[in-house]
């Protein structure tokens, strides 16, 4: 048996997704004919999966599913679209266009800012799908490869303060995104009515069957770990000298998803491969992707991510292959430290004299609520703003590049629409949830709709035990174990197990460099609050030197530290 067979795909019968991709005619399938099928509001057979490569997931409103079944109606099929926005930067003109589309053509009327540093439309019915893509294309946006077995939207630290360094890092995020995109013309042909050209399309990086599983990439600027590098397959840690970007430390193999009850799945920190100069960035990105392409598990999709490939073949073996393919040798990693993680809510001034306003958007959901017309507020800002907007990986929005003369006017609009609230606690700012019910088909428990009231309960516990208001606990809630809300990098992480029940994980850290461990399984929110009441009480009484909650529970033996993900996570 060859080395390729040992390290690569011969691990059993291929998963059916491999057949699907191979037979898809480079991701075209029969999507076009499905679009014209008026009998169903959904996509059929393979196309249900193939539309993901075009940035969409088929969903339905689970709140009304049973009622529609009683009426002998199919589920209210619709799609969620995730845009491709490397680094999360969007212009005011683009924002106004997506605001209008969400209002006019989606079931929910909202714009959802996501942990992938982009926006999502939810509830778009089949007759409006093509219009959605064409509207985005008209303003220079697409959704190519934001889902499916490809490299997805490339994240980048927002860092509005060090504007010159951020601009350099952001440009690399865009270059990496473009370099790793699928080359097929399927997107343009189906959604933009592009001309169908007879061609023997090739995918030099992604391959004819694309990747074994989804792949996530970031560019991060220390000391801010606002993109949670250990949640991603490939990370470029910016190294600067005298304020100029000189290269990257490369971290490989992070990932948070797991499956309840399957001990072969687990969250994992990324490994540091070493430093490369800027000139080698794209070659290294391609080398990591192609190594995972060739060696990843195509038999068991639950073990198909890069993190499992590294653990199966060995870190040194994987790293050596990347060096061989990229034609480089990693040098010793340059020193760096993560000291910040969340977004700096409120005004900050950059070194260029521009002002930047980070708006806290709970759960990233922009909608007009009674007394808080958030979505209208952002649109009103967009009408006068001369800079850009930056969506963050923490579901917030930065109004960036504000001149001194416009600062007061923008703040007035923000306050009038509930986008600025001085009473929002640090705890609420450091809490996050995925979408979950009613739209996510994978959700096992509430997350987005549950978070606000749960945070209020945690705020009360912190006040009860006299924790200073400027302190908080990194809290994340996900409706299932797939990791979208990044609970597996939280000090307190709730992972949905069933309606009203969660697994409680403890022991992550403030920097986002440690995976928490399960403390209690399948318990209710009331039981979780009882546990937290006791633990926060102990923390308040016994901690030393403003010790963070996650560090405290490990030091005092409440929970064991996860050092090696698989072994320690389940021990």
Secondary structure, 3 states (H helix, E strand, C coil): CCHHHHHCCCCCCCCHHHHHHHCCCCCCCCHHHHHCCCCCCCCCCCHHHHHHHHCEEEECCCCCHHHHHHCCCCCCCEEEEECECHHHEEEHHHHHHHHHHHHHHCCCCCEEECCCCCEEEEEECHHHHHHHHHHHHHCCCECCCCCCCCECCCEECCCCCCHHHHHHHHHHHHHHHHHCCCCCCHHHHHHCCCCCCCCCCCCCCCCCCCCCCCECEEEEECCECCCCHHHCCEEEEEEEECCEEEEEEEEECCECCCCCCCCCCCCECCEEEEEEEHHHHHHHHHHHHHHHHHHCCCCCHHHCCHHHHHHHHCHHHHHHHHHHHHCCCCECCCCCCCCECCCCCEEEECCCCCEEEEECCHHHEECEECCEEHHHHHHHHHHHCCCEEEECCCCCEEEEEECCCCHHHHHHHHHHCCCCCCCCCHHHHCEEECCCCCCCCCCCCCCHHHHHHHHHHHHHHHHHCCCCCCCCCCEEEECCCCCCCCHHHCCEEEEEEECCEEEEEECCCCCCCCCCEEEEEEEEHHHHHHHHHHHHHHHHHHCCCCCCHHHHHHHCCCCCCCCCHHHHHHC
